[in-house]
Amino acid sequence: MQQSDSILDKVISSKQASIINEFNPKNVVDIILEPLTDREREVIVLRHNLDLGGRKTLEKIGNNFNITRERVRQIENSALNKIKNLSDSQNIIEPIEIIFNQTLEHFGGIMSEEMLLEEILSLVGSTEENKTYTSFMLSQLLRDRFHYSQETEKFHPAWKQPSVSWENYEDILNLLIKIIEDFNEPVDLNRILSHLQKNYADHPQQSYFNEPTVISFLKISKKVKPNPFDEWGIAGWDLITLKRISDKVYLVLKKKDEPLHFTKIAQEIDKLKFSNKQANPATIHNELILDDKYVLVGRGIYALKEWGYQPGIVVEVIIDILKNATKPLTREEIIDQVLKKRFVKKSTIILSLMDKNKFIKNPDGTYSLKNV
């Protein structure tokens, strides 16, 4: 499922759209840092990874300049205060602050840092450079306008509007997790929203039960995550984490909802980019052979056993069908039942029925098992 349309369509005005469409994070930061001395600028660049060479420690920077760690800290703080208090910096950053604020508002007032940066940079490109410079603006120039929550064992780093309560967020998240656990299987966002609308229409926080807010709230939590089909589940579930090749095979068949050749399954796994490693058809075939969740229903074609497909050659399937029938069956009835259990051509079924050692064609055209 697509999360939302462009933020230009739903979040910002035409004037602000022009600002973000022409937004060049590096150029903005370069202009803001221009009033600094060469040393101040270099300290800021090194401390905040603006050269994309990795964030440098106070000690390492101090060694570069032959000064103490504390002196580096003083230079950094002084430089940041200088650019924050310059009116030119404020004029540059103010429209960007508005866009951050309205984006947060659209997504329920709280977003993971990753999602916030992705949305802000959706038009100009979410490159590593753009993320780094935009993150610098947010964390160093706008930090007093928004609240930052550091990464924990339970949550990804997040930003929120001051008016949004973290406790309120956790209450809603716990409800969303309970709904997912009650489904007890990966579930897409539409089903979660439908469940909320049907069962929690009178909830005091029902104004948060919309697509942008729900997906934003889920993305902050580490307890839940989506699989490649944008279905949400508990992070430890096999069909969410997908550590084993068998889980990937199962998920592909489940979503395609039809028998597939093992080479086609390998292709589908590659399309979903589960990893950078290309799926090996021979490995996929071995998994299909060894796991009883899968049934060979044609030449190299496999189905999920839970769909009702039956292993064995076509003759054996027909024998089983006639054994369980309460009366002789017509050719069309047999064909119909075999096709529900095997992925074969009708002609193969008709040829199998011609085995006179196994089947009797009755005068009325129906078929029975011989000697039964």
Secondary structure as GFF3:
##gff-version 3
##sequence-region A 1 372
A	DSSP	alpha_helix	7	10	.	.	.	ID=ss1
A	DSSP	alpha_helix	14	21	.	.	.	ID=ss2
A	DSSP	alpha_helix	25	33	.	.	.	ID=ss3
A	DSSP	alpha_helix	38	47	.	.	.	ID=ss4
A	DSSP	alpha_helix	58	65	.	.	.	ID=ss5
A	DSSP	alpha_helix	69	85	.	.	.	ID=ss6
A	DSSP	alpha_helix	87	106	.	.	.	ID=ss7
A	DSSP	beta_strand	110	112	.	.	.	ID=ss8
A	DSSP	alpha_helix	113	120	.	.	.	ID=ss9
A	DSSP	alpha_helix	128	136	.	.	.	ID=ss10
A	DSSP	pi_helix	137	141	.	.	.	ID=ss11
A	DSSP	beta_strand	147	149	.	.	.	ID=ss12
A	DSSP	beta_strand	158	160	.	.	.	ID=ss13
A	DSSP	alpha_helix	166	183	.	.	.	ID=ss14
A	DSSP	beta_strand	187	188	.	.	.	ID=ss15
A	DSSP	alpha_helix	189	199	.	.	.	ID=ss16
A	DSSP	three_ten_helix	206	208	.	.	.	ID=ss17
A	DSSP	alpha_helix	211	220	.	.	.	ID=ss18
A	DSSP	beta_strand	224	226	.	.	.	ID=ss19
A	DSSP	beta_strand	231	234	.	.	.	ID=ss20
A	DSSP	alpha_helix	238	241	.	.	.	ID=ss21
A	DSSP	alpha_helix	245	256	.	.	.	ID=ss22
A	DSSP	beta_strand	260	261	.	.	.	ID=ss23
A	DSSP	alpha_helix	262	271	.	.	.	ID=ss24
A	DSSP	alpha_helix	281	290	.	.	.	ID=ss25
A	DSSP	beta_strand	294	298	.	.	.	ID=ss26
A	DSSP	beta_strand	301	304	.	.	.	ID=ss27
A	DSSP	three_ten_helix	305	307	.	.	.	ID=ss28
A	DSSP	alpha_helix	314	324	.	.	.	ID=ss29
A	DSSP	alpha_helix	331	339	.	.	.	ID=ss30
A	DSSP	alpha_helix	346	353	.	.	.	ID=ss31
A	DSSP	beta_strand	359	361	.	.	.	ID=ss32
A	DSSP	beta_strand	367	369	.	.	.	ID=ss33
###
